[in-house]
Amino acid sequence: MERKDYLERITVNPKIMTGKPVIKGTRLTVQFILNLLANGAEIKEILEEYPNLTKEDILACLFYASETIENTTFMPIIEEAL
């Protein structure tokens, strides 16, 4: 799939999930899907739990996150022991 194809799967509407990016036609946020993946869920498991999703929807979430942070500087705050 091309960049535009992935990005067309993600939508933002202030009336849906308080304007968080969601998979088009659902109330599943990009953040929710990323959190599932970050906590060890496999794509196959997510698709079984949410049969209306496609693998491309999940990949679109990853692509969206990648595009979002591409030009962002992130420095985690690490508290040092005294």
Secondary structure, 3 states (H helix, E strand, C coil): CCHHHHHCCEECCCCCHHHCCEECCCCCEHHHHHHHHHCCCCHHHHHHHCCCCCHHHHHHHHHHHHHHHCCCCCCCCCCCCC
